[in-house]
């Protein structure tokens, strides 16, 4: 099928290079993020995802374990494929994989100011004040399952590396 949607974990270098190409178009060309900041030393330690429509790779994202967190990063959709909810579909798929593989890690993202509403629509919660990354305003956002047992089981719930704002927010669900 020419318009069949497929979301998958990247399995080889050819697919990985498609991720890089999408990120280059979105972050470097559109957003003018310096090439050195867009790519990092973590490329080989993250799990990358691709979205295809038919045979065309149109969106990408990645996540990685960082201390007590599962951090979502580099989510990008090619301009001509936006408004099709592909970002949300990709994010939901990444979350599903994340909860299956890393259920005790709190899912977080450093979100560009322009993407805060997108993450809110996908049930992420805003935590704290803005900060700069790649000279762009970002916000810390978290995704939680509102279940006492799940929250108590999170590594970050009692981890000193966990931001106190996050621990305070999680504590609200235990009252």
N, CA, C and O of each residue as an XYZ file, in Angstrom:
700
protein
N       0.834     -1.194      0.000
C       0.000      0.000      0.000
C       0.876      1.254      0.000
O       1.892      1.311      0.693
N       0.478      2.239     -0.771
C       1.247      3.470     -0.876
C       1.126      4.359      0.352
O       2.048      5.120      0.647
N       0.013      4.284      1.075
C      -0.210      5.162      2.219
C      -0.235      4.421      3.548
O      -0.699      4.967      4.549
N       0.248      3.204      3.573
C       0.236      2.420      4.804
C       1.179      3.039      5.836
O       2.312      3.405      5.521
N       0.694      3.150      7.070
C       1.476      3.714      8.165
C       2.209      2.597      8.895
O       1.617      1.578      9.248
N       3.504      2.801      9.117
C       4.319      1.850      9.869
C       5.194      2.637     10.830
O       5.895      3.563     10.422
N       5.154      2.271     12.100
C       6.032      2.861     13.109
C       6.869      1.725     13.661
O       6.338      0.685     14.050
N       8.184      1.925     13.696
C       9.053      0.817     14.095
C      10.311      1.303     14.789
O      10.698      2.468     14.694
N      10.937      0.364     15.493
C      12.259      0.599     16.069
C      13.277      0.427     14.948
O      13.187     -0.507     14.151
N      14.237      1.330     14.898
C      15.289      1.271     13.883
C      16.151      0.037     14.130
O      16.568     -0.237     15.256
N      16.406     -0.698     13.054
C      17.126     -1.969     13.167
C      18.482     -1.993     12.477
O      19.265     -2.916     12.704
N      18.781     -1.001     11.641
C      20.049     -1.053     10.906
C      20.519      0.351     10.540
O      19.819      1.339     10.762
N      21.717      0.412      9.974
C      22.325      1.705      9.647
C      21.525      2.460      8.584
O      21.402      3.683      8.653
N      20.990      1.750      7.619
C      20.204      2.396      6.562
C      19.010      3.142      7.166
O      18.730      4.280      6.790
N      18.313      2.500      8.097
C      17.178      3.151      8.761
C      17.654      4.309      9.638
O      17.027      5.368      9.671
N      18.761      4.103     10.343
C      19.307      5.162     11.199
C      19.623      6.410     10.369
O      19.349      7.531     10.797
N      20.196      6.212      9.191
C      20.530      7.352      8.327
C      19.274      8.094      7.869
O      19.329      9.297      7.614
N      18.159      7.400      7.764
C      16.891      8.062      7.447
C      16.465      8.965      8.614
O      15.941     10.059      8.403
N      16.696      8.497      9.836
C      16.412      9.324     11.019
C      17.236     10.608     10.971
O      16.718     11.705     11.180
N      18.516     10.450     10.694
C      19.425     11.598     10.642
C      18.981     12.579      9.556
O      19.030     13.792      9.758
N      18.555     12.063      8.419
C      18.109     12.927      7.325
C      16.874     13.737      7.734
O      16.797     14.932      7.448
N      15.922     13.105      8.391
C      14.722     13.813      8.862
C      15.107     14.877      9.885
O      14.642     16.014      9.809
N      15.948     14.509     10.832
C      16.382     15.460     11.859
C      17.137     16.635     11.242
O      16.974     17.775     11.675
N      17.951     16.364     10.246
C      18.693     17.436      9.558
C      17.707     18.435      8.944
O      17.871     19.646      9.089
N      16.697     17.922      8.265
C      15.719     18.807      7.620
C      14.946     19.629      8.648
O      14.740     20.829      8.461
N      14.520     18.987      9.730
C      13.683     19.673     10.721
C      14.507     20.580     11.632
O      14.185     21.758     11.787
N      15.554     20.047     12.229
C      16.285     20.814     13.239
C      17.332     21.759     12.646
O      17.411     22.919     13.052
N      18.122     21.288     11.710
C      19.215     22.110     11.179
C      18.704     23.096     10.132
O      18.997     24.290     10.205
N      17.940     22.600      9.158
C      17.484     23.477      8.082
C      16.323     24.375      8.506
O      16.366     25.582      8.265
N      15.287     23.815      9.133
C      14.120     24.624      9.523
C      14.385     25.482     10.755
O      14.106     26.681     10.755
N      14.924     24.863     11.802
C      15.063     25.558     13.080
C      16.430     26.206     13.268
O      16.658     26.888     14.267
N      17.324     26.004     12.338
C      18.658     26.619     12.377
C      19.471     26.218     13.612
O      20.267     27.008     14.120
N      19.267     24.999     14.085
C      20.077     24.489     15.194
C      21.430     24.075     14.625
O      21.483     23.379     13.611
N      22.528     24.493     15.263
C      23.850     24.121     14.752
C      24.010     22.602     14.657
O      23.575     21.862     15.539
N      24.635     22.159     13.582
C      24.827     20.729     13.327
C      25.507     20.029     14.507
O      25.160     18.897     14.845
N      26.465     20.698     15.124
C      27.189     20.092     16.249
C      26.295     19.858     17.464
O      26.566     18.963     18.264
N      25.240     20.647     17.610
C      24.323     20.471     18.742
C      23.237     19.440     18.452
O      22.715     18.804     19.368
N      22.901     19.278     17.185
C      21.818     18.353     16.838
C      22.243     16.899     17.014
O      21.466     16.076     17.499
N      23.447     16.590     16.629
C      23.964     15.225     16.762
C      24.856     15.172     17.997
O      25.544     16.145     18.306
N      24.849     14.052     18.700
C      25.655     13.977     19.917
C      26.281     12.601     20.093
O      26.086     11.696     19.282
N      27.032     12.474     21.165
C      27.741     11.223     21.461
C      26.800     10.106     21.909
O      27.242      8.976     22.119
N      25.539     10.401     22.055
C      24.571      9.415     22.542
C      23.874      8.650     21.424
O      23.057      7.770     21.696
N      24.180      8.968     20.188
C      23.509      8.341     19.041
C      23.515      6.815     19.114
O      22.522      6.169     18.776
N      24.632      6.242     19.554
C      24.760      4.780     19.576
C      24.176      4.131     20.825
O      24.110      2.905     20.915
N      23.753      4.943     21.788
C      23.229      4.377     23.040
C      21.730      4.632     23.211
O      21.165      4.361     24.271
N      21.100      5.151     22.171
C      19.666      5.425     22.239
C      18.908      4.450     21.348
O      19.480      3.835     20.448
N      17.628      4.322     21.609
C      16.759      3.536     20.732
C      16.065      4.531     19.806
O      15.380      5.447     20.262
N      16.250      4.341     18.513
C      15.689      5.231     17.498
C      14.426      4.613     16.906
O      14.284      3.392     16.840
N      13.514      5.483     16.477
C      12.240      5.067     15.894
C      12.037      5.784     14.563
O      12.507      6.904     14.365
N      11.335      5.121     13.663
C      10.993      5.706     12.365
C       9.510      5.524     12.087
O       8.910      4.518     12.467
N       8.931      6.513     11.417
C       7.561      6.425     10.921
C       7.637      6.452      9.402
O       8.261      7.329      8.805
N       6.987      5.472      8.797
C       6.896      5.406      7.338
C       5.452      5.611      6.915
O       4.523      5.147      7.575
N       5.280      6.310      5.810
C       4.021      6.289      5.077
C       4.384      5.658      3.745
O       5.131      6.226      2.948
N       3.838      4.472      3.524
C       4.292      3.695      2.372
C       5.766      3.375      2.563
O       6.155      2.810      3.585
N       6.572      3.728      1.599
C       8.020      3.468      1.689
C       8.818      4.688      2.118
O      10.045      4.626      2.199
N       8.142      5.792      2.394
C       8.833      7.036      2.729
C       8.923      7.225      4.235
O       7.916      7.186      4.942
N      10.148      7.431      4.718
C      10.373      7.761      6.123
C       9.999      9.227      6.325
O      10.538     10.105      5.652
N       9.066      9.494      7.263
C       8.521     10.849      7.399
C       8.649     11.438      8.807
O       8.434     12.635      8.995
N       8.995     10.611      9.790
C       9.124     11.106     11.164
C      10.084     10.209     11.931
O      10.297      9.049     11.579
N      10.656     10.774     12.982
C      11.610     10.027     13.790
C      11.585     10.518     15.232
O      11.056     11.589     15.532
N      12.150      9.736     16.092
C      12.324     10.092     17.493
C      13.266      9.087     18.118
O      13.600      8.069     17.513
N      13.688      9.381     19.330
C      14.556      8.442     20.041
C      14.284      8.567     21.532
O      13.735      9.567     21.993
N      14.677      7.538     22.281
C      14.695      7.665     23.731
C      15.895      6.943     24.294
O      16.518      6.099     23.649
N      16.199      7.317     25.550
C      17.344      6.710     26.233
C      17.111      6.758     27.735
O      16.378      7.602     28.251
N      17.755      5.830     28.411
C      17.738      5.843     29.867
C      18.755      6.879     30.328
O      19.907      6.865     29.895
N      18.324      7.772     31.204
C      19.198      8.798     31.782
C      18.872      8.867     33.268
O      17.851      9.421     33.676
N      19.773      8.288     34.069
C      19.563      8.188     35.517
C      18.228      7.475     35.784
O      18.017      6.377     35.270
N      17.315      8.076     36.582
C      16.059      7.357     36.843
C      14.965      7.641     35.809
O      13.783      7.410     36.066
N      15.367      8.142     34.645
C      14.388      8.574     33.650
C      14.540      7.835     32.329
O      15.599      7.292     32.013
N      13.456      7.830     31.572
C      13.480      7.450     30.165
C      13.196      8.749     29.417
O      12.080      9.267     29.440
N      14.230      9.262     28.754
C      14.155     10.597     28.151
C      13.848     10.509     26.659
O      14.576      9.873     25.897
N      12.755     11.158     26.257
C      12.337     11.221     24.858
C      13.031     12.411     24.202
O      13.052     13.513     24.749
N      13.597     12.168     23.021
C      14.390     13.206     22.367
C      14.210     13.168     20.856
O      13.768     12.169     20.287
N      14.564     14.282     20.220
C      14.711     14.386     18.764
C      13.469     13.923     17.990
O      13.588     13.312     16.928
N      12.294     14.212     18.520
C      11.072     13.860     17.797
C      10.861     14.905     16.700
O      10.778     16.103     16.968
N      10.778     14.423     15.467
C      10.694     15.323     14.317
C       9.811     14.712     13.235
O       9.887     13.515     12.956
N       8.981     15.544     12.636
C       8.111     15.135     11.530
C       8.405     16.071     10.356
O       8.450     17.290     10.521
N       8.604     15.493      9.179
C       8.831     16.322      7.996
C       7.665     17.284      7.795
O       6.504     16.930      8.002
N       7.994     18.496      7.390
C       7.009     19.577      7.290
C       5.757     19.184      6.499
O       4.638     19.471      6.923
N       5.947     18.537      5.366
C       4.798     18.212      4.507
C       3.907     17.105      5.075
O       2.851     16.813      4.514
N       4.327     16.485      6.190
C       3.536     15.414      6.804
C       2.985     15.805      8.173
O       2.438     14.965      8.889
N       3.127     17.065      8.532
C       2.541     17.538      9.783
C       1.037     17.691      9.599
O       0.545     17.663      8.470
N       0.327     17.848     10.659
C      -1.149     17.943     10.660
C      -1.806     16.595     10.368
O      -3.009     16.533     10.115
N      -1.020     15.514     10.402
C      -1.569     14.166     10.188
C      -1.523     13.361     11.495
O      -1.812     12.164     11.503
N      -1.159     14.026     12.593
C      -1.069     13.412     13.922
C       0.011     12.328     13.996
O      -0.048     11.447     14.854
N       0.989     12.396     13.103
C       2.063     11.397     13.112
C       2.951     11.544     14.337
O       3.436     10.547     14.872
N       3.170     12.774     14.786
C       3.969     12.991     15.988
C       3.328     12.321     17.196
O       4.015     11.684     17.994
N       2.013     12.465     17.330
C       1.297     11.828     18.446
C       1.332     10.311     18.333
O       1.522      9.613     19.329
N       1.150      9.807     17.131
C       1.192      8.351     16.936
C       2.577      7.802     17.254
O       2.706      6.750     17.880
N       3.612      8.517     16.822
C       4.983      8.107     17.130
C       5.225      8.144     18.633
O       5.753      7.190     19.204
N       4.841      9.239     19.269
C       5.053      9.379     20.706
C       4.337      8.273     21.480
O       4.914      7.696     22.401
N       3.104      7.974     21.123
C       2.355      6.902     21.803
C       3.056      5.551     21.631
O       3.131      4.761     22.571
N       3.562      5.296     20.436
C       4.284      4.041     20.190
C       5.561      3.989     21.033
O       5.868      2.966     21.644
N       6.297      5.098     21.061
C       7.517      5.156     21.867
C       7.195      4.936     23.345
O       7.923      4.231     24.043
N       6.107      5.536     23.818
C       5.713      5.361     25.213
C       5.370      3.908     25.505
O       5.760      3.370     26.541
N       4.652      3.280     24.607
C       4.284      1.871     24.787
C       5.542      1.007     24.903
O       5.649      0.181     25.809
N       6.479      1.198     23.996
C       7.746      0.454     24.054
C       8.475      0.789     25.351
O       9.027     -0.093     26.008
N       8.474      2.059     25.711
C       9.134      2.485     26.944
C       8.556      1.831     28.182
O       9.300      1.367     29.046
N       7.226      1.787     28.277
C       6.602      1.160     29.442
C       6.842     -0.350     29.464
O       6.917     -0.949     30.537
N       6.960     -0.960     28.302
C       7.234     -2.400     28.252
C       8.670     -2.718     28.662
O       8.903     -3.686     29.386
N       9.625     -1.924     28.214
C      11.046     -2.213     28.452
C      11.594     -1.563     29.718
O      12.503     -2.102     30.351
N      11.046     -0.409     30.089
C      11.607      0.382     31.192
C      10.492      0.883     32.107
O      10.368      2.086     32.339
N       9.694     -0.026     32.617
C       8.489      0.367     33.354
C       8.765      1.157     34.625
O       7.887      1.883     35.091
N       9.962      1.036     35.199
C      10.259      1.737     36.454
C      10.907      3.106     36.234
O      11.234      3.802     37.196
N      11.090      3.486     34.980
C      11.712      4.771     34.663
C      10.634      5.787     34.286
O       9.787      5.518     33.434
N      10.674      6.947     34.923
C       9.726      8.009     34.612
C      10.027      8.557     33.218
O      11.176      8.862     32.899
N       8.997      8.679     32.401
C       9.168      9.202     31.044
C       9.181     10.728     31.086
O       8.260     11.362     31.600
N      10.265     11.308     30.524
C      10.429     12.762     30.526
C      10.824     13.247     29.132
O      11.203     12.460     28.265
N      10.727     14.550     28.943
C      11.214     15.192     27.721
C      11.597     16.626     28.050
O      10.953     17.279     28.871
N      12.651     17.111     27.402
C      12.982     18.532     27.405
C      12.329     19.083     26.142
O      12.769     18.791     25.030
N      11.294     19.867     26.318
C      10.397     20.232     25.227
C      10.602     21.686     24.817
O      10.614     22.585     25.658
N      10.764     21.906     23.512
C      10.834     23.270     23.007
C       9.527     23.987     23.311
O       8.450     23.390     23.285
N       9.643     25.275     23.598
C       8.457     26.075     23.925
C       7.352     25.896     22.880
O       6.173     25.811     23.224
N       7.739     25.840     21.616
C       6.756     25.713     20.537
C       6.052     24.356     20.528
O       5.028     24.202     19.862
N       6.585     23.370     21.257
C       6.004     22.022     21.262
C       5.283     21.675     22.569
O       4.788     20.558     22.722
N       5.219     22.616     23.506
C       4.591     22.340     24.805
C       3.142     21.883     24.636
O       2.729     20.911     25.268
N       2.371     22.562     23.798
C       0.960     22.180     23.613
C       0.828     20.773     23.034
O      -0.067     20.023     23.424
N       1.707     20.417     22.113
C       1.708     19.056     21.551
C       1.878     18.027     22.666
O       1.138     17.045     22.719
N       2.841     18.241     23.553
C       3.077     17.287     24.637
C       1.924     17.294     25.637
O       1.556     16.242     26.160
N       1.351     18.462     25.909
C       0.185     18.520     26.802
C      -0.969     17.696     26.233
O      -1.645     16.979     26.970
N      -1.192     17.800     24.921
C      -2.254     17.015     24.279
C      -1.980     15.520     24.378
O      -2.896     14.706     24.263
N      -0.724     15.165     24.590
C      -0.331     13.766     24.726
C      -0.077     13.396     26.187
O       0.687     12.480     26.488
N      -0.739     14.133     27.091
C      -0.785     13.824     28.529
C       0.536     13.995     29.265
O       0.747     13.354     30.294
N       1.421     14.835     28.771
C       2.623     15.186     29.522
C       2.292     16.379     30.407
O       1.457     17.212     30.054
N       2.951     16.455     31.557
C       2.736     17.540     32.514
C       3.980     18.422     32.567
O       5.107     17.928     32.584
N       3.757     19.727     32.591
C       4.825     20.715     32.656
C       5.351     20.802     34.082
O       4.577     20.907     35.033
N       6.676     20.758     34.224
C       7.304     20.820     35.545
C       8.335     21.952     35.544
O       9.265     21.935     34.737
N       8.184     22.917     36.423
C       9.210     23.942     36.604
C       9.234     25.032     35.549
O       8.305     25.198     34.758
N      10.345     25.775     35.573
C      10.538     26.949     34.723
C      11.258     26.586     33.429
O      11.778     25.480     33.284
N      11.281     27.530     32.492
C      11.977     27.313     31.222
C      13.490     27.353     31.428
O      13.987     27.930     32.395
N      14.202     26.730     30.503
C      15.667     26.745     30.491
C      16.110     26.711     29.035
O      15.319     26.402     28.144
N      17.372     27.030     28.802
C      17.891     27.092     27.432
C      18.617     25.800     27.067
O      19.415     25.275     27.843
N      18.320     25.302     25.867
C      19.053     24.212     25.227
C      19.194     24.612     23.770
O      18.205     24.964     23.127
N      20.410     24.562     23.239
C      20.669     24.982     21.856
C      20.112     26.387     21.618
O      19.628     26.701     20.530
N      20.188     27.223     22.653
C      19.730     28.614     22.606
C      18.225     28.744     22.323
O      17.770     29.767     21.810
N      17.466     27.704     22.659
C      16.010     27.700     22.486
C      15.382     27.420     23.849
O      15.867     26.568     24.593
N      14.300     28.138     24.180
C      13.595     27.887     25.440
C      13.007     26.481     25.436
O      12.342     26.070     24.485
N      13.269     25.752     26.523
C      12.755     24.399     26.712
C      12.084     24.304     28.085
O      12.311     25.131     28.968
N      11.257     23.278     28.234
C      10.601     22.985     29.507
C      10.728     21.497     29.795
O      10.711     20.669     28.884
N      10.855     21.177     31.065
C      10.829     19.784     31.490
C       9.369     19.350     31.561
O       8.542     20.009     32.193
N       9.065     18.239     30.906
C       7.720     17.678     30.965
C       7.832     16.194     31.292
O       8.788     15.528     30.898
N       6.841     15.690     32.018
C       6.846     14.279     32.405
C       5.529     13.628     32.003
O       4.497     14.287     31.877
N       5.595     12.324     31.807
C       4.383     11.547     31.543
C       4.269     10.505     32.645
O       5.196      9.729     32.880
N       3.139     10.494     33.309
C       2.951      9.503     34.370
C       1.616      8.797     34.196
O       0.653      9.338     33.654
N       1.605      7.582     34.675
C       0.354      6.839     34.786
C      -0.156      7.124     36.190
O       0.552      6.885     37.168
N      -1.365      7.629     36.295
C      -1.898      8.037     37.591
C      -2.364      6.824     38.383
O      -3.561      6.582     38.543
N      -1.398      6.079     38.867
C      -1.653      4.859     39.620
C      -0.655      4.814     40.775
O       0.555      4.881     40.560
N      -1.169      4.700     41.995
C      -0.303      4.743     43.184
C       0.799      3.688     43.138
O       1.954      3.989     43.441
N       0.463      2.472     42.770
C       1.453      1.393     42.729
C       2.554      1.699     41.714
O       3.738      1.506     41.991
N       2.148      2.179     40.532
C       3.113      2.541     39.496
C       4.052      3.634     40.005
O       5.270      3.520     39.867
N       3.493      4.687     40.591
C       4.303      5.816     41.054
C       5.267      5.379     42.146
O       6.441      5.746     42.110
N       4.794      4.602     43.118
C       5.674      4.130     44.197
C       6.802      3.251     43.676
O       7.862      3.167     44.297
N       6.583      2.599     42.546
C       7.566      1.685     41.974
C       8.605      2.395     41.098
O       9.599      1.784     40.705
N       8.387      3.671     40.790
C       9.332      4.410     39.954
C      10.672      4.574     40.667
O      10.718      4.885     41.857
N      11.749      4.365     39.937
C      13.091      4.529     40.502
C      13.275      5.947     41.028
O      13.860      6.144     42.093
N      12.781      6.933     40.288
C      13.034      8.330     40.653
C      12.282      8.765     41.903
O      12.613      9.794     42.492
N      11.278      8.002     42.318
C      10.474      8.440     43.451
C      11.326      8.656     44.703
O      11.062      9.579     45.474
N      12.335      7.825     44.912
C      13.210      7.976     46.080
C      14.669      8.196     45.699
O      15.557      8.005     46.531
N      14.929      8.591     44.466
C      16.297      8.777     43.981
C      16.751     10.218     44.218
O      16.071     11.151     43.790
N      17.898     10.417     44.898
C      18.375     11.784     45.143
C      18.714     12.551     43.860
O      18.782     13.780     43.883
N      18.927     11.845     42.740
C      19.217     12.519     41.464
C      17.957     13.108     40.843
O      18.029     13.911     39.913
N      16.819     12.709     41.358
C      15.543     13.162     40.794
C      15.242     14.584     41.260
O      15.350     14.897     42.446
N      14.873     15.414     40.339
C      14.494     16.795     40.600
C      13.411     16.835     41.683
O      12.441     16.079     41.629
N      13.584     17.714     42.655
C      12.625     17.829     43.770
C      11.233     18.239     43.276
O      10.225     17.844     43.862
N      11.177     19.031     42.200
C       9.872     19.404     41.633
C       9.131     18.168     41.129
O       7.915     18.054     41.284
N       9.877     17.247     40.525
C       9.261     16.010     40.028
C       8.775     15.168     41.194
O       7.650     14.670     41.177
N       9.625     15.005     42.215
C       9.221     14.205     43.372
C       7.995     14.810     44.054
O       7.101     14.084     44.489
N       7.955     16.128     44.146
C       6.795     16.795     44.731
C       5.537     16.553     43.915
O       4.466     16.305     44.469
N       5.671     16.624     42.610
C       4.528     16.390     41.725
C       4.028     14.958     41.870
O       2.823     14.725     41.957
N       4.950     13.999     41.895
C       4.559     12.594     42.048
C       3.869     12.356     43.388
O       2.922     11.574     43.476
N       4.350     13.033     44.429
C       3.770     12.868     45.767
C       2.299     13.267     45.814
O       1.529     12.726     46.608
N       1.909     14.215     44.961
C       0.503     14.644     44.923
C      -0.430     13.484     44.607
O      -1.573     13.459     45.064
N       0.052     12.530     43.829
C      -0.787     11.393     43.435
C      -0.888     10.338     44.535
O      -1.692      9.410     44.439
N      -0.079     10.480     45.569
C      -0.091      9.487     46.643
C      -0.915      9.944     47.838
O      -1.048      9.205     48.813
N      -1.462     11.135     47.778
C      -2.259     11.660     48.900
C      -3.690     11.202     48.807
O      -4.505     11.546     49.664
